[in-house]
Amino acid sequence: MAVSTGYGCVRTYDTRVGKKCRSSDQIFKNSEAMLTHIVKSLASEHHLYVLTQEGHPVMLDRRFNNRVVRKMPGAKGTARDLTIFGNNAG
């Protein structure tokens, strides 16, 4: 399980092991970059999408301590929620 915090961290939990946080990774240098939503990618089990307080979606790679793989900037305040749609082709 992965959760985003209001302090710009993504925390990972393994409920099979216990209730303690397995990892807590600071995504952005400034602590003002609040993360509001988090969604798991359907295409890759290693990617997470998070939404910043400014409305910018960011793709993270869980294999490398939630390193930012891609930033998707747009107009500030545009995105307020994330939803991943699947493709049943192939």
Rosetta silent file (secondary structure, phi, psi, omega in degrees, C-alpha in Angstrom):
SEQUENCE: MAVSTGYGCVRTYDTRVGKKCRSSDQIFKNSEAMLTHIVKSLASEHHLYVLTQEGHPVMLDRRFNNRVVRKMPGAKGTARDLTIFGNNAG
SCORE:     score description
SCORE:     0.000 S_00000001
   1 L     0.000  139.253  177.449    0.000    0.000    0.000 S_00000001
   2 E  -125.212  138.447  178.131    1.268    3.492   -0.819 S_00000001
   3 E  -131.212  150.571  175.586   -0.021    6.757    0.619 S_00000001
   4 E  -104.481  150.676 -178.243    0.835   10.395   -0.061 S_00000001
   5 L  -114.721  166.431  175.778    1.277   12.948    2.694 S_00000001
   6 L   -75.409   -2.270 -179.210    0.674   16.649    3.005 S_00000001
   7 L  -107.917   13.412  176.843    4.423   17.103    3.462 S_00000001
   8 L    82.757   21.641  179.260    5.470   15.836    0.019 S_00000001
   9 E  -109.618  151.424  168.819    6.283   12.245    1.044 S_00000001
  10 E  -115.942  121.774 -178.590    5.146    8.923   -0.348 S_00000001
  11 E  -108.176  138.487 -178.837    5.028    6.213    2.302 S_00000001
  12 E  -114.502  134.243  179.278    4.949    2.505    1.512 S_00000001
  13 E  -122.893  145.381  172.181    3.441   -0.119    3.796 S_00000001
  14 L  -118.355  102.641 -174.171    3.513   -3.906    3.599 S_00000001
  15 L   -70.413  -15.787  177.194    0.465   -5.116    5.515 S_00000001
  16 L   -72.857  -26.863 -176.662    1.684   -8.725    5.389 S_00000001
  17 L   -91.597  -42.901 -178.031    4.665   -7.816    7.609 S_00000001
  18 L   171.589 -169.757 -175.780    3.148   -5.355   10.048 S_00000001
  19 L   -94.689   -6.165 -177.699    1.692   -1.903   10.540 S_00000001
  20 L   -77.067  151.354  178.208    4.971    0.046   10.403 S_00000001
  21 E   -67.756  128.056 -179.855    5.950    2.178    7.426 S_00000001
  22 E   -80.112  -38.831  176.019    8.374    0.293    5.157 S_00000001
  23 E  -151.995  148.283  175.958    9.714    3.394    3.409 S_00000001
  24 E  -134.300  110.986 -174.426    9.067    7.117    3.463 S_00000001
  25 E  -114.357  126.111  175.452   10.491    9.019    0.508 S_00000001
  26 E   -76.280  119.488 -174.549   10.568   12.802    0.175 S_00000001
  27 L   -82.218  -44.130 -179.209    9.537   13.480   -3.433 S_00000001
  28 L  -116.832  152.892 -177.699   10.339   17.178   -3.682 S_00000001
  29 L   -65.002  -44.926 -179.569   13.042   19.198   -1.951 S_00000001
  30 L   -83.919  137.544 -176.757   10.701   21.853   -0.574 S_00000001
  31 L   -75.611   -4.544  179.801    8.232   20.633    1.993 S_00000001
  32 L   -80.393   -8.895 -179.470    5.558   22.962    0.585 S_00000001
  33 L   -81.161   80.053 -178.404    4.929   20.611   -2.351 S_00000001
  34 L   -70.067  139.251  176.324    1.906   18.883   -0.864 S_00000001
  35 E  -101.391  126.203 -172.713    0.747   15.688   -2.560 S_00000001
  36 E  -102.998  -33.755 -178.702   -3.022   15.433   -2.790 S_00000001
  37 E  -138.388  154.847  178.116   -3.839   12.209   -4.680 S_00000001
  38 E  -142.588  137.609 -178.608   -2.063    8.969   -5.535 S_00000001
  39 E  -141.289  140.508  176.374   -2.948    6.268   -8.095 S_00000001
  40 E   -82.600  140.147  178.399   -1.207    3.052   -9.154 S_00000001
  41 L   -71.742  142.744  174.731   -0.398    2.679  -12.839 S_00000001
  42 L   -84.400  -25.222 -176.967   -2.212   -0.019  -14.791 S_00000001
  43 L   -78.927  -35.000 -177.200    0.611   -0.322  -17.332 S_00000001
  44 L  -138.880  132.838  179.435    3.458   -0.963  -14.876 S_00000001
  45 L   -70.971  -10.777 -177.290    3.403   -2.300  -11.328 S_00000001
  46 L   -96.120   -5.982 -175.311    6.400   -0.082  -10.516 S_00000001
  47 E  -107.793  140.011  173.104    4.833    3.285  -11.374 S_00000001
  48 E  -123.254  147.210  172.892    2.693    5.563   -9.242 S_00000001
  49 E  -111.606  130.034  175.722    1.013    8.794  -10.257 S_00000001
  50 E  -123.310  156.633 -179.912    0.707   11.569   -7.677 S_00000001
  51 E  -117.235  127.829  179.106   -0.923   14.965   -7.941 S_00000001
  52 E   -82.217  167.543 -179.523    0.730   18.043   -6.421 S_00000001
  53 L   -64.003  -22.342  177.689   -1.175   20.815   -4.699 S_00000001
  54 L   -83.346   -6.013  178.377   -0.696   22.971   -7.802 S_00000001
  55 L    93.631   19.100  179.659   -2.482   20.367   -9.931 S_00000001
  56 L   -97.537  121.350  173.837    0.557   18.868  -11.688 S_00000001
  57 E   -73.980  140.980  179.943    0.564   15.069  -12.206 S_00000001
  58 E  -133.169  135.602  177.649    3.929   13.399  -11.524 S_00000001
  59 E  -100.408  130.913 -178.876    4.942    9.803  -12.327 S_00000001
  60 E  -114.563  150.906  175.854    7.129    7.990   -9.767 S_00000001
  61 E  -110.084  115.382 -177.092    9.134    4.771  -10.053 S_00000001
  62 H   -68.574  -23.085 -179.334    8.824    2.598   -6.932 S_00000001
  63 H   -67.518  -25.698 -175.871   11.948    0.567   -7.818 S_00000001
  64 H  -117.302   52.328  177.491   14.168    3.589   -7.220 S_00000001
  65 L    54.307   45.317  177.800   12.787    4.969   -3.925 S_00000001
  66 L    56.382   43.532  178.114    9.869    6.722   -5.633 S_00000001
  67 E   -71.031  142.503  178.510   12.113    8.752   -7.926 S_00000001
  68 E   -69.708  120.595  179.098   10.352   11.222  -10.212 S_00000001
  69 E   -94.771  -42.029 -177.124   10.292    9.726  -13.720 S_00000001
  70 E  -149.068  133.348  171.372    8.115   12.274  -15.466 S_00000001
  71 E  -104.015  138.818 -179.529    6.560   15.614  -14.587 S_00000001
  72 L  -120.115   77.628 -175.881    3.483   16.640  -16.517 S_00000001
  73 L   -72.986  152.504  176.884    3.185   20.397  -16.019 S_00000001
  74 L  -153.836 -161.438  176.985    0.169   22.340  -17.128 S_00000001
  75 L   -66.785  141.159 -178.603   -1.730   25.388  -16.035 S_00000001
  76 L   -63.509  137.468  175.461   -1.678   25.787  -12.259 S_00000001
  77 L    79.328   14.382 -176.806   -4.719   24.503  -10.473 S_00000001
  78 L   -79.669  -52.885 -176.308   -6.096   22.496  -13.373 S_00000001
  79 L   -88.295  135.967  178.232   -6.132   18.903  -12.082 S_00000001
  80 L  -124.206   -9.048 -179.548   -7.930   18.084   -8.833 S_00000001
  81 L  -154.463  157.569  179.215   -8.263   14.297   -9.076 S_00000001
  82 L  -122.754  138.558  174.134   -6.591   11.320  -10.768 S_00000001
  83 L  -142.186  134.287  178.548   -8.199    8.322  -12.428 S_00000001
  84 L  -106.561  127.897  178.655   -6.440    5.592  -14.421 S_00000001
  85 L  -104.868  139.032 -179.600   -8.385    3.905  -17.206 S_00000001
  86 L   -89.696  161.013  176.072   -7.455    0.437  -18.441 S_00000001
  87 L  -123.315  119.435 -176.371   -7.119   -0.821  -21.978 S_00000001
  88 L   -86.938    8.249 -179.092   -8.314   -4.380  -22.590 S_00000001
  89 L   -73.002  141.157  171.438   -6.554   -4.677  -25.939 S_00000001
  90 L    81.802    0.000    0.000   -4.033   -7.451  -26.409 S_00000001
